[in-house]
Amino acid sequence: MSFAQEEIDFIHAQPLARIATVDDDGQPDVVPVGFEFDGTYFNIGGLQPANTRRHHNVSAGNHKVALVIDDVASTEPWSPRFLRIYGTAEVMSGEYPYLRVTPTISWSSNLSGEPLAANHGSIPIKRTVHQGAAAKPMKDKRAQGRTHMVMDNRLILRGAKGYDEARVARIFNARRPERYPAAVLVAESENDVVEGVRLARDRGWQVAIRSGGHSNPAWSLRDDALLIDLGGFKETALDTSSGIVSVTPSVTGGELNAYLNGYGRFFSTGDCPSVGVGGFLLQGGISVGFRGWGYAAEQIVALDVVTADGELLRADEHTNTDLFWAARGAGPGFCGAITRFHLKTRPVPAGLAATMHVYPLERYGEVLDWVLDIHPHISPDVGLTPIAVVPPFPVPGADKGGLVFVVLGLAHSASRDEALEVLAPLAQSPFLSDALMVQHAKPTTIPERLEFGGSVHPEGMRYLVDSAWVDATPQEIVAASKQLLTERPNDTRGHVIFDLSLPRDDVPDMAMSLRAGVMIASYIIYQDQHHDAAYEVWHRDAMKPLEPFTVGGYWGDSDQTQREVKMLTDEAWTRLQQIRARRDPDRLFADYPAGPGGFRNVNGWESQS
């Protein structure tokens, strides 16, 4: 990509910029300069430029620079505007020497000069990765060594002070595997990720990434790898003209939607607000709107990724299309380190409303059969989710700490009348007289829905998860899921979710292409580690009745170290292996965490028969 016309007009209208360079000791230097922009490069001369610090710094091999071009369009009201540019500089010698700066990434904001107050105190920032100008691997070993020394205060080697805390920082599941990275890099910027990947190559480490830390089997913990923790690198910026939001992987669904809510928009994340968008999107992303809208990864329009060569690239449907395809569903074996997603958002529906029925668990079979029968006839804009759950709120007549069976319907409607219309079929439930609680088409908000999701995923607990995409009749599904719902260990919390999927003709070509009519996800939640082994056995046994109908599983609700389940179609798996072999032939990025035989993309019980 290149500068937009608005940015070019702003550049040509400004007489001065500020350039920042750095010397061999890491000392930054910032000075105002005159400049010319020729459409590709920024050319910076000046009086006796060869005698300036900026020329000395670049000549010494410190090629990375930053430019800021800014002004204040008005002080009353306050209307700041700016263009910030990261790039690489080289000295152009001759009779009149000058610096030539090649832009790699730029950010611009409020170039039209709108008053800050008109934007509610927050100005959207437009970010551009400039095509053909991505970061290149360092060739100057002295500069590379300096970069690593600067990084050392956040590079925590195994055995060093703080390693034990950094190894498991932000891991949600209290079941933390005994896997030990060689080092942990606490990244705070995109450049940290680039340099971290290069550092790993230099030292012979693999690379593992921690986005939100919510993966149940702790994908980011790999023996003898460099763990790049993105928790300190959180950036979000909305382009209000296009509705595209740019977001870094460690930003959670709750944080993203809190930001978007200020602009009257939302992104359909998972139901638990503390899940980072990075892992969620890599695994496809089953969201509250999945039933009719498909995987959340379908809303990715572009992504920025650091490759195994240490290059920062933009991938979209026109550029680096193989990486764009793979990132939408490859899960924890993706062959790159994503630094930013660019996502399509939606306006918050004016008629957002929720229907909820709470039934005694013993009625689950009849109620589930009814829901599966009517769901093909309900609007795709309704998120429809049957779930057996320990309710996070008082329910009259329910056993304390016991499961109930809940039917949730969330209408993403443009008006109140439309919400009442699309939720009307649920109001005709033949089992309403048996319900313990009923609310119909109650107006709600995105934060309220996320709060409910967070309440059934408590922190500080031990989690066992499994899932199955099933191709079966409603009666077969009811019978095969009975053990999961009715014979659970007494001292556990948790839930069984039935994610429903409508057939669609507009499914994009991407790695995550496996699905069936219903995805069943089971969560066992408990505290005592002494129950680990027994609950693992129980959970595997409880999933067995579903195996004759199982097409595969879902990355986000699975643990390949516990049960071998297919995640991708055969065609997608073959294509993904080819991309990984081409993009990462040395396997710099850690492979899928799985059992002793590694991940094979098969249903283990079928390969043994």
N, C-alpha and C positions, 0 to 999 in steps of 0.2 A: 504494500500500500504506500501512498505518498501523501503529502500535505493536501488538505481540503482547500478549496478556493478561498474560503473565509480565513484560513490560517495564512495562506500566501499573501492575501491582501494585508493582513495584520503585520506580517514580516516586512513587507515593502514600505509600510507606513512608519516604521520605527527606525530612528537614527542610531540607537545604541543597543547593545546586548551586554550581558555579563558572562564571562567564560571562566570556568573552574578547571584547574589542572592540579596535579599532585606531584611532589618530588619523590626522590628515592627513599626518603625517610617517612613517607606518608603524610607530609605536611601539605594541606590544601592551600591553593592560592586562587583568589577571585579578583578579577579586575574588569572594569567596563571597557568595551572595545567597539569600534566601528566595524561594520561588516557588509558584505555583499552576499546575496543569495542568488545563485544562477539556475535554480530549479532543481538542482541535485545536491550541490555542496554549499556549505557556508564558508566563505573565504574571508580570512581575518588578517589584515596587515598591520598598519600603524607606523609610528615613528621609530626607526631603528629596531624593527621587530626582533632581529637576531640577538639583541641584547636583553630581551625581556625574559622573565621567569617562565612564562608560558612556553616560549620556544625552547628554553633549556630543558624544561620538564618533558616535553614531547620528544625532543631529540634524544633524551636519556632512555627512551623506550616506554615511557608512561603515556600510552596513546589514548587512554579513555578520558573523555572530557565531558563537561556538561555546559550547556548554554541556557540562559534565561533571558527572554525578551518579554518585558512587562510594562505596564503603565497603569494609571488610574484614570478611567474615563471621566469620573466625576467624584468629588469629595462630598457633595451634598445633593443627592444621596450617595453613599459610599458604593463605588462601582469599580472594583479592581478587575483586571484581566491579565492573563499571562499565557505564554507558550514556553514550556520547558523541554529541553532536548538532551538526550543522552546520545553520545556518538564516539567515533574514533577520529583522532587527528593525525595528520602527517605534515611534515615540513616540506614545503615546495620551495626549492632553492632557485637561485637566479639573480638577476640584477636587483629585483625587488622581491625578496623572500616573503612568504606568507604561510599561514596555517590553512590547510584545507580540512574541514570537518565533514565527515560522512555521518548523517543521522542514522541511528539504529532504532530508537524508541522516542516518541514524543508525547507530551500531554498538553492539552490546551483547555482553557476554561473561560467562559463568559466573554468571548471576543466581541460579542455584539454590545457589550457594555451595559448589561441590565443591572439595575440596583440590587445589591445583595439582599435587601429585605424582601424583595419580590420573589426571591427563591427560598424564603423561609430560613435564611441563614446558611443555606447549603447550595453551592454552585456545582452542577454536574461537571465532571471532567471527562474529556474525550481522550482516549489513549490510542496511539497508532504504532504498530510495529512496521517499520519501513522495509518494503520488499527489496531483497537483494542486499540488505545492509544489516543482517543479523549478526550477533556476536560470533567471532571466529575463535577457534582454539588458540591460546597463547603460544607463541613460538619463542619468546624471550624467557628463558628459564629463570633469569634473575627476577624479572617482573613476576613470574609465576610464584616463585618462592616468597616474594614480598606479599603477594596476595594471601598466601597461606598463613603468613605470620600475622597479618592484620586479622585474619579469621580466627586465630588461635584462642582468643578470649571466649569464643562461642563454640569452639571445637573441643569436645570433651572426650578424651581417649579412655578406653576401658582401663579401670584401675585408678583413674584420676578422681579428685574430689568432685562430687556432684554427679558422677556417672550413674550411680544406682537410681537416683531420682530422675535423671534425664532419660534413662532407658525406658521407663514406664510412664513418663509424663503424659497426662491427658488420656491414657488408655482407659476406656469406659468400663470394660468388663473386668471385674475383680479376679477372674481366672486368667492369670498372666503367665504365659508359657516361659519355660526356662531356656530362652534363646538370647544370646548375648552379642550385640553388634560390636565391631571393632572400635567404633567411635560414634558419637552423636554430634551432629552439626545443627545448632539452633539458628535457623535461617531467619533473617529479618528483611530480606529484599530479594528481588528477582536475580540480581547479580550474585547473591550468596548461593543460590541454587546452581547457577551456571558454574561458579567456581568450585562448588561442592562436587559436582559431577566430574569436573576435571581433576580435582584432588583424588577422588576415588580411582580414576584411571591411573594416575601416577603411582598410587600406593598399592595397586592390585586388589582393591576392595570391590565388592558389588555395591549397588545402591538400592536402598529401600526408602520409601517416602511415607511420612505420617502427615495426613491432612487433618482429619478431625479426631482420629483415635478411637472411632466407634466400631470398627470391624470386630466382630465377635471373636474370631481366632487370632486377633492382633497381627494383621498382615504386615505391619511395619517392623516387627521384631524378627530379624534374620541374623543368624550366627555369622560373625566375622565380616559383616557388611558395614557400610557407612549409612547410618540412619539420618536422613535429612528431615528434621522436624520443622514443619511450616507454621507452627502455632504462633510465632511472632511476626508472621508476614500476612497481614490481613488488610486487603484493600478492596473497596467496592465503588464503582462509578457507573452512573446511569446516563446514557445518551437519551435525553428526553424527546428528541426529534424522531428517533427510530424505535424507542422502547427496548433497546439492547443494553443489558447490564453486563459490565465486566467485573469479574469477581475472582479472587484468589482462592485456592482449594481449601484452606483451613477455615474460611468463613462458614459458619453454620447456617442451616436452613432458617433457624430462628433469627439470627443476626441479619441475614439477607432480606428476609421479609419485613423485619422491623425498619430497615433502611428503605425498602421499596414502598412501604406503606405511606411514607411521607410524600410520595409522588402519586399516590392512588393506584399503585400497581402491585403485582405479586408474582412469585414464581412457585410453581407446584412442586414443593419439596416433599420429603418423607414426613411421616406423622410425628416423628421425634425431633424436637427443635434443636437438640445438641449435636446432630449428625453433621459433619463437614460436607460441603458440596463436592469435594474432590472424589472421595471414595464412592459417594452416592451416585455421581454421574458416570464414573468409570464402570460401575457394575450395571449400568442401564438406568436405574432409578425408578422404582415403583413408588409412585406418589399418590396423594389423595385423589388426583384426577386421572389415574392410570386407566381405569375401566374404559373410558371413552376417548382419552387423549393419548394413550400410549406411554411409553417410557419417557421419563424426563429428559434423557439424553437426546431425544429427538428435537429438543429445543435448543441444542447447541448450534450456533452458527459459525463459530471459529474457536480455536484454542491456541495458546502459546505454549510451546513445549521445548525442553532442552533434550537434545538427542544424545546418544551414546558417544558421539564425536565432540560433545561439548558445545554444540551450536544451538542458539535460540532461534526457533522457527515459528512462523505462523502456519497453522493447518486449517483448511476449510474445504469446501466442496470444489474449489478450483486449484488450490495450492497444497502440496504435500497431502494429497487425498488419501493415501494409504494410512497415514497417521490419524487423519480425521475419522476414517472408517473405524480403525482399531480402538480409538479412545472412547468410542460410544459402545462400551459393553465388554471390553477385554478384561475388566476386573483387575485383580492385583498383579497380573503378569504383563501389564502394558510396558512397552519398550521405550519409555521416555519419562521425563519428570515434567509434569504439567505445571506451569506457573500461573496460568490465568484461563478462565473460561469466559466466553462471550455468549450470552443467553438471551433468547427471546422471552420477554415478560408479557403479562396480560393485565388489563385493567381490573381492579378489584370489582367484582360484580355487585351492582347496587342491590340485587335481591338475594344475596347470599343467605341461605337458610338451611337448618339442619332438622331432620327427623330422627328420633331415637326411640326404639322399643327395647325394653329390658324384660326378658323372659326367664323363668326358671330353667336351669340347665337341662332338666329331664325332658323339656319340650324342644330341645335343639334339633332333633331329627325332623320333626314335622315342619318347624319354622324354616330350617335350612332348605328343605325340599321345596317349600313354597317360594323362597327367595330365588333359588336357582331357576325355578320355572318362570317367574315373572321378569327376571332381570333383562332378558333380551328385548323386552318391550318397553323398557324405561329409557328416557332420554340419555344420550351419552354424556351430557353435561352434569349428570348426577353421579357423584362418587358413592357407590353402594358397597358397604362392607359388613358382612356378618362376622362376628368375633365372639369367641368364648373368653371371658376375662374376669379377673377379680376386680370389681368396680372400685374406682378411686374416690367414690362418693357414696353416701348412705343410700341404700335401696330398701324400702320397706318390704319385709317378707323374705329377704335374701339371707342366707347363712353368712355370718361374719367370716371373712377370709375365704369364702368359697366362690367358685365360678358361677357366673350367670351367662346367658346367651343374649347378645346385644345385636340389633340390626341398626346400622347407622346409614343414613342417607344425607348427603351434602349436595345441595343444589347450587351450582354456579350460575345463577340466573340474573338476567338484566333487570328484572323488576319483581316486586312482591307477588303480583298476579301470576307471573311465569313460574315462580318458585312453587306456589300452591298447585299449579297445574302439573308440573313434572314430578312432584312428590305425592300427588294424589293416589297413585297405585299402592303406596305403602300404607296409606290411611285405610285401605280396604283389607288389611290383614284379617284373615278368618280366626286369628288367635288373640285378638286384642283383649278379649275378656279374661285371658290367662296371663296377661302381661303384668309385671310388677310395677312398671313405670312406662309412661307414654308421653312423648312430646312431639308435636307435629309442626313442621315447617317453622321452627323458631328462628327468628333473625339472629345471625351470629357474625363473627369476625374471623379473619385468618389467625390472629393471635389466640383467640379462644380455642380454635381447633388444635393449634400446636400445643397449647397448654394441656389439653386433654391427652394428646399423644405423649407428652413428656411425663405425665403423671402415671402412666402404665409402664414406663421404662425408668424405674428408680435408679439413681446413682449408687455406687458403692456395693453393688450386688454381684453375684456370680451368675453368668448367663450360659445356657446351652441352647443352641438354635439349630433348626433344620427346616427344610422346605421341600416341596414337591409340586411341580406343574403336573396336573393330572388330566387325563383324557378319559372321562367316565361319565356314566349317567348320574343324575342327582341321587338316586337310591344307592348306587355303588359308592359315591362319595360319602354319604351319611354313614353307611356301614363301615367303610374302611377307616374313617376318622374317629370312630367311637372310642377306641382305647385312648387316643390322645386327649379326648375331652373328659371322659368319665372315670378314668383309672389313674389319674395323675397322683404323684406322691403328695401326701397330706401336708407336709410342711414347706410347700413351694408356692410361689406366686407364678405369674406368667399368663400366657394367652395362646390361643390358636386363631389365626386370622385367615379368612377366606377372601383372597383378592380375586376379583372377577374381571374378565377380559371380554370385550365385545369384538367381533370380527371387523376388520378395517381393510379398505382398499388402498390407503395412502401411506402404508408403512414404508419409511425410508430404508435404504440399503445401509446397514451398519452392523457391527460385530454382534450386538445383542439382538438376536432374531428368534431365539427360542421362546415359545410360549404355547399355552393350551388355553382351555376355557376357564380353568380355575387354578390358582396357586395357593397352596396351603402352607402357611408358615407357623411353626411351633416354637414357643419360647418357654423354657424352664428357668425360673428366677428364684434364687435361694441364697443363703448366707454361709452355711457351714461347709468348709472345704473338705471335710471328712466324708461328705456325701458325693463327691465328684465321681468316683468310679461307679457307684451304684446308679446314679442318675444317668450317666452316659449309657450304661447297659439298658436301662429302662427306656430311654429315649430312642435308641436304635431299634429296640423291639417294637415300640409303639408306632414307628414309621413303617414297619414291614408290611402291614396290611395294605398300605398305599402303593407298594412297589409294583404290583401287576399293572397298575394304571399310570405309573409315573413316566412322563416324557423326559424330565430332567428337573433341575432345581434352579434357584436364584442366588446369585453371588451374595447379596446382602443378607440373606437369611440362611447361611450355610456354613459348614466347617468341614473342609475336605480332609482334615486330620482325624475326624470322627467317622465320617461316612462318605464313600466315594460316589459322587453324583455328577451326572452330565450337566454342563452349564451352557454350552453353545451348540448350535447345529453342526453336523459333520462338515458341511461346506464352509461354515464360518471358522471352525477350528483349523481346517487345512489352510485357509487363506491367512489366518492370523499367524500360524507358524511360519509361513513364507515371509510375511512382513517382518516378524521378529528376527528371522535368519538374515534378512537383508539389512535391516536397520541396526541390529545389535548382535552381530555375529559372535562377539566375545562374551555375550551374556553378562554385560555390565549391570543391567537392571535385574534384580532378584526375580527368580522364577516363582511359580505358584506355590504357596505353602500347602502341602498335602502329606499323605502317608508315605511310608518307605519307598513305594514304587513311583512316587511323583504323581503329578496331575496328568491324567490320560484322557479326560473328557469322555468318560464312559460311566454308565450306571454299574457300579461294582458287582451287584448281585446278578446282573445279566452276564458279565464276563466270566463269572465263576460257574455258571450253569452249563 
